[in-house]
Amino acid sequence: MQGNWALAKKRTRLEQRARIVQTIRSFFVARDFLEVETPHRVPGNAPEAHIDAVQSEGWFLHTSPELCMKRLLAAGYPRLFQLCRCWRAAERGTRHLPEFAMLEWYVTGCDYHILMEQCEHLLDSLRPEGLLTYQGQKIDLQTPWERLTVADAFDRYGSRSLQQALAEDRFDEIISFEIEPRLGSHKPTFLIEYPSELAALARRHPQRPHVAERFELYIAGLELANAFSELTDPVEQRQRFIDEETLRRNAGKPPYPSPEIFLRELETMPEAAGIALGLDRLVMLLTDSAAIDEVVAFTPELL
């Protein structure tokens, strides 16, 4: 009997993926990070206006392990990483799956600048030759990588300034269609200093409070990671959650419960920084795969 050819032809990619995951684990273990597992089904996620969770018998599948991992930081764990599945409703495309793999890591006593350096070191361990070719683009991985502020990116690539885009409520449109495709085209780009109103869990810059200590990493126009210095003020964090929940309700989305235990324990969380990196997209880049379907065994359509 002939096997399932759609699955059989993915073997090379799945073998490559397994080696990538093994290298990632070795990278963090060698640096004294503790690998943790947190629940996938939770009472509520961090309220974010543009991320919708999947319901599960009155609770939700987590959109990120972020809140649980920060509670571990608050309990005294200094360096954590996790490889896990996450779920986000209505996300499907050549770069999106409703169920996807995430790598997250958190470090106390550091800020987002340290996370940028750790990203550089991680990619160096995965591609030590310092060169990546993705869909015909040659990407130089030699460090340091480009650091570009959001304001400068709008001035360089956008049809209007950052302030104009915010005033016209066109930030997401312009960054998605005009700016993102041009980022990381020759060298990886850290897009830094997002407007503080677009960083619900990030700390404001101490000298420039109108921006947050947040970055996103782009390689070959592909958004790979989102990171920031953590906001540790529970009063400000509560207000940020209220603001996000207000945006959700104004958009006609269902209400989310407030993560009260997280907010209570945030009082004891030390200075820290954390990052979420899309594992499926990383495998896409490292295996020169055009679509996310090529690097996972099963897509929803195959079930």
C-alpha positions as a printed Julia matrix, in Angstrom:
303×3 Matrix{Float64}:
   0.0    0.0    0.0
   1.35   3.42  -0.96
   1.93   5.81   1.95
   0.73   9.37   2.32
   2.95  11.22  -0.17
   2.07  14.67   1.2
   3.56  13.61   4.54
   6.37  11.49   3.14
   7.85  14.33   1.07
   8.27  16.47   4.21
  10.81  14.09   5.71
  13.9   16.13   4.88
  12.4   19.31   6.33
  11.21  17.52   9.48
  14.67  16.03  10.01
  16.19  19.49   9.61
  13.64  20.89  12.04
  14.52  18.26  14.65
  18.22  19.18  14.43
  17.39  22.88  14.77
  15.33  22.22  17.91
  18.14  20.11  19.38
  20.65  22.91  18.73
  18.35  25.48  20.35
  18.0   23.36  23.48
  21.76  22.86  23.68
  22.31  26.61  23.25
  20.17  27.52  26.26
  21.21  24.64  28.5
  24.88  25.57  27.93
  24.05  29.08  29.19
  22.44  27.84  32.4
  18.82  28.42  31.35
  16.16  26.22  32.88
  13.72  24.69  30.41
  10.18  24.86  31.75
   6.72  23.71  30.73
   3.67  25.78  31.61
  -0.03  24.95  31.1
  -1.46  25.37  27.62
  -5.01  25.82  28.93
  -5.39  28.89  31.14
  -8.19  31.02  32.7
  -7.13  34.0   30.6
  -4.38  35.5   28.47
  -2.91  38.98  28.58
  -5.52  41.22  26.92
  -4.16  42.39  23.57
  -6.35  44.17  21.04
  -5.13  42.33  17.96
  -4.68  38.8   19.34
  -7.69  36.51  19.76
  -7.55  33.38  21.9
  -9.21  30.03  21.27
 -11.8   29.1   23.92
 -11.56  25.78  25.76
 -14.5   24.85  28.02
 -14.76  28.27  29.63
 -11.0   28.81  29.71
  -8.61  29.57  26.83
  -5.7   27.96  25.04
  -2.72  30.18  25.68
  -1.61  32.6   22.98
   1.81  32.7   24.66
   3.34  31.24  27.84
   4.38  34.78  28.79
   2.32  35.34  31.95
   3.21  32.0   33.52
   6.89  32.43  32.73
   6.92  35.89  34.29
   5.32  34.43  37.41
   8.28  32.05  37.58
  10.65  35.02  37.29
   8.79  36.63  40.21
   9.24  33.4   42.18
  13.03  33.61  41.83
  13.93  31.74  38.63
  16.57  33.89  36.85
  16.88  32.35  33.35
  14.07  30.42  31.65
  13.25  29.12  28.2
  10.34  27.17  26.73
   9.52  25.51  23.42
   5.77  25.06  23.2
   2.61  25.14  21.11
   0.48  28.29  21.08
  -2.93  29.03  19.6
  -4.37  32.17  18.05
  -7.77  32.26  16.4
  -8.26  33.07  12.71
  -4.56  33.08  11.83
  -3.83  31.19   8.61
  -1.59  31.99   5.67
   1.78  31.15   4.17
   3.42  32.5    7.34
   0.69  31.81   9.9
  -0.95  28.82  11.54
  -3.7   28.87  14.19
  -1.57  26.37  16.15
   2.14  27.14  15.98
   5.43  26.58  17.78
   7.01  29.3   19.92
  10.39  29.7   21.56
  10.32  32.09  24.5
  13.09  33.0   26.9
  13.32  35.38  29.86
  16.31  36.75  31.76
  16.38  38.75  34.98
  18.8   41.64  35.49
  18.93  42.62  31.83
  17.13  44.71  29.22
  16.19  44.38  25.56
  19.73  45.23  24.41
  20.96  41.97  25.95
  18.21  40.06  24.15
  19.4   41.46  20.81
  22.87  40.11  21.52
  21.41  36.74  22.51
  19.48  36.59  19.22
  22.73  37.19  17.36
  24.49  34.43  19.32
  21.58  32.0   18.81
  21.6   32.44  15.03
  25.38  32.09  15.04
  25.0   28.69  16.72
  22.42  27.66  14.12
  24.27  29.03  11.08
  27.96  29.35  12.11
  29.09  30.09   8.55
  27.46  33.5    8.94
  25.46  33.45   5.71
  21.84  32.64   5.0
  20.16  32.37   1.62
  16.39  32.67   1.71
  14.27  32.65  -1.44
  17.14  34.06  -3.47
  18.16  36.7   -0.9
  21.62  36.44   0.62
  21.53  37.55   4.27
  24.76  38.4    6.06
  24.47  37.12   9.64
  27.78  38.58  10.81
  27.29  40.75  13.87
  26.37  43.39  14.77
  22.99  43.42  13.05
  21.13  46.57  12.05
  19.3   48.53  14.77
  16.6   50.76  13.24
  14.06  52.81  15.19
  10.41  52.63  14.17
  10.41  56.39  13.52
  13.43  56.1   11.21
  11.87  53.13   9.41
   8.77  55.2    8.62
  10.95  58.05   7.38
  13.07  55.7    5.26
  10.45  53.35   3.8
   6.97  54.67   4.61
   4.68  56.97   2.64
   4.19  59.14   5.72
   5.88  59.77   9.06
   5.27  57.71  12.17
   3.28  60.53  13.77
   1.09  60.91  10.68
   0.47  57.16  10.57
  -0.55  57.11  14.23
  -2.81  60.14  13.82
  -4.54  58.52  10.83
  -4.77  55.1   12.55
  -2.73  53.57   9.71
   0.29  52.3   11.64
  -0.42  48.59  11.08
  -1.26  49.09   7.41
   1.91  51.01   6.58
   4.28  48.9    8.6
   2.83  45.68   7.14
   2.73  46.64   3.47
   5.38  49.33   3.05
   8.03  48.73   5.71
   8.2   45.08   6.8
   8.91  43.64   3.31
  12.06  45.79   3.13
  13.49  44.94   6.54
  16.37  42.52   6.95
  16.91  42.22   3.2
  20.72  42.1    3.42
  21.34  41.85   7.14
  18.94  41.04  10.01
  17.18  44.15  11.34
  16.12  44.89  14.88
  13.21  47.32  14.61
  13.42  49.15  17.94
  11.67  51.78  20.06
   8.01  51.19  19.29
   5.54  53.89  20.33
   4.7   53.21  23.97
   0.98  52.9   23.18
   1.83  49.9   20.95
   3.69  47.93  23.61
   1.17  46.68  26.15
   3.64  44.8   28.37
   6.88  46.66  27.68
   8.74  49.17  29.84
   8.9   52.77  28.68
  12.31  54.11  27.72
  13.59  56.04  30.8
  14.86  58.99  28.74
  12.21  58.88  26.0
   8.93  57.75  27.62
   6.99  58.18  24.37
   8.71  54.99  23.13
   9.01  51.55  24.71
  12.06  49.34  25.08
  10.67  46.91  22.53
  12.04  45.4   19.33
  10.95  43.06  16.59
  13.48  41.04  14.6
  13.19  40.82  10.81
  15.13  38.64   8.42
  14.39  38.71   4.67
  11.18  40.66   5.35
   9.93  37.98   7.75
   9.0   38.99  11.29
  10.78  36.47  13.48
  10.59  37.71  17.09
   9.01  40.24  19.45
  10.86  41.27  22.6
  11.03  43.92  25.28
  12.31  45.03  28.62
   9.54  43.97  30.97
   7.14  46.36  32.61
   7.22  45.54  36.34
   4.91  48.25  37.7
   1.58  46.48  38.48
  -0.4   49.73  38.55
   0.76  50.79  35.09
   0.4   47.23  33.8
  -3.21  47.06  35.01
  -4.02  50.29  33.19
  -2.37  48.97  30.02
  -4.55  45.87  30.23
  -7.66  48.03  30.74
  -6.74  50.08  27.67
  -6.25  46.96  25.56
  -9.51  45.46  26.79
 -11.32  48.69  25.92
  -9.95  48.48  22.37
 -11.14  44.89  22.14
 -14.65  45.67  23.3
 -14.9   48.73  21.04
 -14.03  46.42  18.15
 -16.9   44.11  19.13
 -14.65  41.36  20.45
 -15.61  39.19  23.44
 -14.31  40.3   26.86
 -11.3   38.66  28.47
 -10.87  38.19  32.21
  -8.21  40.25  33.95
  -5.14  38.15  34.93
  -5.33  39.08  38.6
  -2.84  36.54  39.95
  -0.22  37.73  37.47
  -0.81  41.37  38.4
  -0.49  40.57  42.09
   2.76  38.65  41.65
   4.19  41.26  39.29
   5.04  43.32  42.37
   7.86  40.9   43.2
   9.21  40.43  39.67
  12.76  41.79  39.26
  14.01  43.8   36.3
  13.94  41.45  33.33
  13.55  41.11  29.58
  11.74  38.52  27.52
  11.35  37.44  23.92
   8.97  35.34  21.83
  10.46  33.86  18.65
   8.4   31.99  16.06
  10.01  28.57  15.77
   8.17  27.6   12.58
   9.32  30.79  10.87
  12.87  30.26  12.06
  12.82  26.8   10.49
  11.42  28.33   7.3
  14.39  30.69   7.11
  17.02  28.08   7.9
  15.62  25.55   5.41
  14.78  28.07   2.65
  11.09  27.12   2.76
   8.62  29.48   1.07
   5.61  28.54   3.22
   5.06  27.49   6.81
   3.22  24.4    5.55
   6.56  22.94   4.41
   8.1   22.83   7.91
   5.3   21.28   9.99
   4.1   17.7    9.73
   0.38  18.53   9.79
  -1.49  21.66   8.83
  -5.18  22.06   9.77
  -6.18  21.05   6.26
  -4.48  17.64   6.63
  -6.4   16.71   9.77
